[in-house]
Amino acid sequence: MLDSLADAVIEKAHETLDIKRKAEGQASSGWLVIDLDDIVVHLLSTDQRDYYRLEQLWDKGKVLLRLQ
């Protein structure tokens, strides 16, 4: 599922921003990262998200989009 989400993000970034990127990491690890210059997209499995609690680390930042 993470691979599909990453593919969708990468395709949309290419279409709308003309940015070609690839996902870093392995879907089997539960965490993929896509660097879009000013935006970094983290795709985490539920287990990884519960473990790292990134939302708590960045709770003062502006949330542009949250999908659960």
Sequence and secondary structure as in RCSB ss.txt:
>XXXX:A:sequence
MLDSLADAVIEKAHETLDIKRKAEGQASSGWLVIDLDDIVVHLLSTDQRDYYRLEQLWDKGKVLLRLQ
>XXXX:A:secstr
 HHHHHHHHHHHHHHHH      BS GGGTEEEEEETTEEEEEE HHHHHHH HHHHTTTS  S    
